[in-house]
């Protein structure tokens, strides 16, 4: 990390933002307490849809936490100087989003006190148990990585620590995707494509979050990133968005090839009500095609282009996860192939689900927790990127 101290942001704006973040976290915790005391009847969840809107927020935060570290990996592992200057902020965002996502995940379990059972009675045959180790290991490795970046004495070890974080985050995202990939009881899941799909989605969603955070920190400190850096990173976002769209298309194409999956694909792509709308309009049009058109059809070095494209990618991410997580549960289980099943338990029928306000507040509380951790970290320590001045007469890298 290069020497230099960023201008201190105004104290008043810091305390206002901190108060806003703390208030949203408090609302989220209050919503979790309300759902804990009132039971699942206070939510939109039911016996069919057991992972609701909070899980959409949690999975986004965890997947994006892995992807946001990609910026640091490109710098430390592959030696790209513009990315290396952003490695501390990348690591901070990773820890903050991981903490926010796990907060939502734990509070959405219904009985968060039962987490002590998972901690004291490890089941090595469960993919959920694997992820307990992956999440805690990720936090520990990134913390060590940040230590090597921020302490000059430890700086010679930064590349090794960065490589360890790079490998671990790939394993972590593979584990997150495998939670669904190994879940053969739901037709929406149960495919090996989900692990690489989640990895590529993490690249796009994490980079979008990083670009938004970088723009906010730059505006706060009065040090916006150089135009060539913005161009390079924004164009990379376009590549990741295209790769994500490709893998999601391959996932649905693979499902549609098998006769037993045709009805599910018809449901999620055509006649599933809100789910096809969110997939085609929210993810494909707004979250994929529009950002790519902005990036490759406009000026990628323009901060407004970068910010708008990143916002659209994040919106598309939430739409894609809503369809994937909730739509995948709403579609009825095929208990007896070739037979029509009906009962008082809504077997054979599409499960209804409408998110409740407490669920939304819990999800927003997790995002606010990540925001608050990042805000305090940037304020207290020097996580802001410091770019070396370009040599006189040097050519601008088109990225």
C-alpha positions in Angstrom: 0.0 0.0 0.0 1.4 3.3 -0.9 2.1 6.1 1.5 -0.3 8.9 1.9 -3.2 9.9 4.1 -6.6 10.6 2.5 -8.4 13.8 3.5 -10.6 13.2 6.5 -14.3 13.2 5.6 -16.5 15.7 7.5 -17.3 14.4 10.9 -20.9 15.6 10.6 -21.6 13.5 7.5 -19.9 10.5 9.1 -22.1 10.6 12.2 -25.3 11.1 10.2 -24.5 8.1 8.0 -23.5 6.1 11.1 -26.8 7.0 12.8 -28.7 6.0 9.7 -26.9 2.7 9.4 -27.3 1.9 13.1 -31.1 2.8 13.0 -31.6 0.3 10.1 -29.6 -2.4 11.9 -31.8 -1.8 15.0 -34.9 -2.1 12.8 -33.6 -5.4 11.4 -32.9 -6.8 14.9 -36.3 -5.6 16.0 -37.9 -7.4 13.1 -36.0 -10.6 13.9 -37.1 -10.4 17.5 -40.7 -9.9 16.4 -40.6 -12.9 14.1 -38.9 -15.0 16.8 -41.6 -14.2 19.4 -44.6 -14.3 17.0 -43.4 -17.3 15.0 -43.4 -17.9 11.2 -47.1 -16.8 11.0 -45.7 -13.3 11.1 -43.8 -13.9 7.8 -44.9 -14.9 4.3 -43.1 -18.3 4.7 -45.0 -21.6 5.0 -44.3 -25.3 4.9 -43.3 -25.1 1.2 -41.4 -21.8 1.1 -39.1 -22.1 4.1 -36.4 -19.8 2.8 -38.0 -16.4 2.2 -36.9 -12.9 1.4 -34.2 -12.7 4.1 -32.4 -15.6 2.5 -32.3 -13.6 -0.8 -30.5 -10.8 1.0 -28.2 -13.2 2.9 -27.2 -15.2 -0.2 -26.6 -12.0 -2.1 -24.3 -10.6 0.6 -22.4 -13.8 1.1 -21.9 -14.4 -2.7 -21.0 -10.8 -3.3 -18.6 -10.9 -0.3 -16.6 -13.6 -2.1 -16.7 -11.7 -5.4 -15.7 -8.3 -4.0 -12.4 -9.9 -2.9 -11.7 -10.5 -6.6 -10.4 -7.0 -6.8 -7.8 -7.7 -4.2 -6.9 -11.1 -5.8 -6.2 -9.4 -9.2 -3.9 -7.0 -7.4 -2.0 -9.3 -5.0 -2.0 -12.6 -6.9 -1.7 -11.3 -10.5 0.3 -8.2 -9.7 -2.0 -5.5 -11.3 -1.1 -2.2 -9.6 -4.4 -0.4 -10.0 -6.2 -3.3 -8.3 -3.5 -3.7 -5.6 -4.2 -0.1 -4.5 -7.8 -1.2 -3.9 -7.0 -4.4 -2.0 -7.6 -3.0 1.5 -11.0 -1.7 0.6 -11.8 -4.9 -1.1 -10.9 -6.9 2.0 -12.9 -4.7 4.3 -16.0 -5.0 2.1 -15.6 -8.8 2.0 -15.6 -9.0 5.8 -18.4 -6.5 6.2 -20.7 -8.2 3.7 -19.9 -11.6 5.0 -20.8 -10.4 8.5 -24.1 -8.8 7.3 -25.1 -11.9 5.3 -24.4 -14.3 8.2 -26.3 -12.0 10.6 -29.4 -12.3 8.4 -28.8 -16.0 7.9 -28.6 -16.8 11.6 -31.6 -14.6 12.6 -33.7 -16.1 9.8 -33.3 -19.7 11.1 -36.3 -19.5 13.4 -34.3 -20.7 16.3 -31.0 -19.0 16.2 -30.2 -20.3 19.7 -29.9 -23.8 18.0 -26.8 -22.6 16.3 -24.9 -23.9 19.3 -25.9 -27.4 18.3 -24.2 -27.0 14.9 -21.1 -25.5 16.6 -20.8 -28.4 19.1 -22.0 -31.3 17.1 -20.3 -31.2 13.7 -21.8 -33.4 10.9 -19.2 -33.8 8.2 -21.7 -35.4 5.8 -23.7 -32.1 5.6 -22.9 -29.4 3.2 -24.4 -26.9 5.6 -21.8 -28.0 8.2 -19.0 -27.5 5.6 -20.1 -23.9 5.1 -19.8 -23.2 8.8 -16.1 -23.9 8.4 -15.9 -22.1 5.1 -17.4 -18.9 6.4 -15.3 -18.7 9.6 -12.2 -19.7 7.6 -12.9 -16.9 5.1 -13.1 -14.3 7.8 -9.9 -15.5 9.4 -7.9 -15.6 6.2 -9.1 -12.2 5.0 -8.3 -10.7 8.4 -4.7 -12.0 8.1 -4.6 -10.8 4.5 -5.6 -7.3 5.6 -2.9 -7.4 8.3 -0.2 -8.1 5.6 -1.5 -5.2 3.6 -1.8 -2.6 6.4 1.4 -3.5 8.3 4.7 -2.7 6.5 6.5 -5.5 8.5 4.0 -8.1 7.2 3.9 -6.7 3.6 6.3 -9.3 2.1 3.7 -12.0 3.0 0.8 -10.2 1.3 1.0 -12.3 -1.9 0.9 -15.6 -0.1 -2.0 -14.4 2.0 -3.7 -13.0 -1.1 -3.3 -16.4 -2.8 -4.8 -18.2 0.2 -7.8 -15.8 0.2 -8.2 -16.3 -3.6 -8.4 -20.1 -3.3 -10.5 -20.0 -0.2 -13.1 -17.7 -1.7 -13.5 -20.0 -4.7 -14.0 -22.9 -2.3 -16.5 -20.9 -0.3 -18.6 -19.9 -3.3 -18.5 -23.5 -4.5 -19.8 -24.5 -1.1 -22.6 -21.9 -1.3 -23.7 -23.1 -4.7 -23.4 -26.7 -3.6 -26.0 -26.1 -0.9 -28.5 -25.9 -3.7 -26.7 -28.2 -6.1 -26.8 -31.1 -3.6 -30.5 -30.4 -2.8 -32.1 -33.0 -5.1 -35.5 -32.8 -3.5 -36.2 -29.5 -5.4 -36.4 -29.6 -9.2 -35.0 -26.1 -9.5 -31.7 -27.3 -7.9 -29.8 -30.5 -8.0 -27.2 -29.8 -10.7 -23.4 -29.5 -10.8 -23.8 -26.3 -12.9 -24.7 -24.3 -9.8 -21.2 -24.3 -8.3 -19.5 -22.6 -11.3 -22.6 -20.4 -11.8 -22.4 -19.1 -8.3 -18.6 -18.4 -8.7 -19.2 -16.3 -11.9 -22.2 -14.6 -10.3 -20.0 -13.6 -7.4 -17.5 -12.0 -9.8 -20.1 -9.8 -11.3 -22.1 -8.9 -8.2 -19.0 -8.4 -6.0 -17.4 -6.1 -8.6 -20.6 -4.1 -8.9 -20.7 -3.6 -5.1 -17.1 -2.6 -5.1 -17.5 0.0 -7.9 -20.4 1.6 -5.9 -18.3 1.6 -2.7 -15.3 3.0 -4.5 -17.4 5.8 -5.9 -18.9 6.6 -2.5 -15.5 6.6 -0.8 -13.9 8.7 -3.6 -16.7 11.3 -3.4 -16.5 11.3 0.4 -12.7 11.8 0.5 -12.7 14.1 -2.6 -10.4 11.6 -4.4 -12.3 10.0 -7.3 -10.5 7.1 -9.0 -8.6 7.9 -12.2 -10.6 7.6 -15.4 -8.4 4.8 -16.8 -9.0 2.8 -13.6 -12.8 3.3 -13.8 -12.7 2.3 -17.5 -10.8 -0.9 -16.8 -12.9 -2.0 -13.9 -16.2 -1.1 -15.6 -15.3 -3.0 -18.7 -14.4 -6.0 -16.6 -17.8 -5.8 -15.0 -19.3 -6.0 -18.5 -17.4 -9.3 -19.1 -18.5 -10.8 -15.8 -22.2 -9.8 -16.4 -22.0 -11.5 -19.9 -20.5 -14.6 -18.3 -23.2 -14.7 -15.7 -26.0 -14.4 -18.2 -24.4 -17.2 -20.3 -24.2 -19.6 -17.3 -27.8 -18.8 -16.2 -28.9 -19.5 -19.8 -27.0 -22.8 -19.8 -28.6 -23.7 -16.4 -32.1 -23.3 -17.8 -31.2 -24.9 -21.1 -29.8 -28.0 -19.3 -33.0 -28.2 -17.2 -35.3 -27.9 -20.2 -33.4 -30.8 -22.0 -34.7 -33.3 -19.4 -38.4 -34.3 -19.6 -38.9 -34.2 -15.8 -37.8 -30.6 -15.7 -39.9 -29.2 -18.6 -42.8 -28.3 -16.4 -40.6 -26.4 -14.0 -38.9 -24.5 -16.8 -42.3 -23.6 -18.2 -43.3 -22.3 -14.8 -40.2 -20.2 -14.2 -39.8 -18.9 -17.7 -43.4 -18.5 -19.0 -46.4 -19.0 -16.8 -45.2 -18.7 -13.2 -46.7 -15.2 -12.7 -44.2 -12.9 -10.9 -41.2 -15.3 -11.4 -40.9 -15.0 -15.2 -41.4 -11.2 -14.9 -38.5 -10.9 -12.4 -36.3 -13.3 -14.5 -36.8 -11.7 -17.9 -37.3 -8.1 -17.0 -35.5 -7.8 -13.7 -32.5 -10.1 -14.3 -32.1 -10.4 -18.1 -33.2 -6.9 -19.3 -32.5 -4.6 -16.3 -29.7 -6.5 -14.7 -27.8 -7.9 -17.7 -28.6 -6.4 -21.1 -28.9 -2.8 -19.9 -25.6 -2.7 -18.0 -23.8 -4.3 -21.0 -25.3 -1.8 -23.3 -24.2 1.1 -21.0 -20.7 -0.3 -20.6 -19.9 -1.2 -24.2 -22.1 1.4 -25.9 -21.1 4.4 -23.9 -18.1 5.9 -22.1 -16.9 3.3 -19.6 -14.6 5.8 -18.0 -17.5 8.1 -17.0 -18.3 7.6 -13.3 -22.0 7.9 -13.9 -21.9 5.0 -16.4 -20.0 2.9 -13.9 -22.4 3.7 -11.0 -25.6 3.2 -13.1 -24.4 -0.1 -14.5 -23.4 -1.3 -11.1 -26.8 -0.4 -9.6 -28.6 -2.2 -12.4 -26.4 -5.3 -11.9 -27.3 -5.3 -8.1 -31.0 -5.0 -8.9 -30.7 -7.9 -11.4 -28.9 -9.9 -8.8 -31.8 -9.6 -6.3 -34.3 -10.5 -9.0 -32.3 -13.6 -10.1 -32.0 -14.8 -6.5 -35.7 -14.2 -5.7 -36.6 -16.4 -8.7 -34.0 -19.0 -7.9 -34.6 -19.3 -4.2 -38.3 -18.6 -3.8 -39.5 -19.7 -7.2 -37.6 -22.9 -6.8 -39.4 -23.7 -3.6 -42.9 -22.5 -4.8 -42.9 -25.0 -7.6 -44.6 -28.2 -6.3 -42.6 -31.3 -5.5 -43.1 -34.2 -7.9 -43.9 -36.8 -5.2 -45.4 -39.4 -7.6 -44.2 -39.0 -11.2 -47.0 -39.4 -13.8 -49.7 -39.0 -11.2 -51.8 -36.0 -10.1 -51.4 -35.2 -6.4 -53.7 -33.1 -4.3 -54.3 -32.8 -0.6 -55.2 -30.3 2.1 -51.4 -29.6 2.4 -51.4 -28.0 -1.1 -49.4 -30.9 -2.6 -49.2 -30.6 -6.3 -50.0 -26.9 -6.2 -47.8 -23.8 -6.6 -47.1 -22.5 -3.1 -48.1 -18.9 -2.4 -45.6 -16.5 -0.9 -45.7 -12.8 -0.2 -42.8 -11.2 1.7 -43.8 -9.5 4.9 -42.5 -6.2 6.3 -40.4 -7.9 9.1 -38.7 -10.1 6.5 -37.8 -7.0 4.4 -36.5 -5.1 7.5 -34.3 -8.1 8.5 -32.8 -8.2 5.0 -32.2 -4.4 4.9 -30.7 -4.7 8.4 -28.1 -7.1 7.1 -27.2 -4.7 4.3 -27.1 -1.8 6.8 -24.7 -3.9 9.1 -22.3 -4.3 6.1 -22.6 -0.6 5.4 -21.9 0.4 9.0 -18.8 -1.8 9.3 -17.5 -0.4 6.0 -18.2 3.2 7.0 -16.5 2.8 10.4 -13.6 1.0 8.8 -13.0 3.6 6.2 -13.3 6.4 8.8 -11.0 4.8 11.4 -8.3 3.2 9.2 -6.9 4.1 5.9 -8.8 1.7 3.6 -9.3 4.3 0.8 -7.4 3.5 -2.4 -4.3 5.6 -3.1 -3.3 5.7 -6.8 0.2 6.5 -7.8 0.4 9.5 -10.1 0.8 8.6 -13.7 4.2 9.3 -15.2 4.4 12.3 -17.4 3.7 11.4 -21.0 2.5 7.9 -20.1 -0.1 6.4 -22.4 -3.5 5.9 -21.0 -4.4 2.2 -20.6 -7.7 1.5 -22.3 -8.2 -1.5 -20.1 
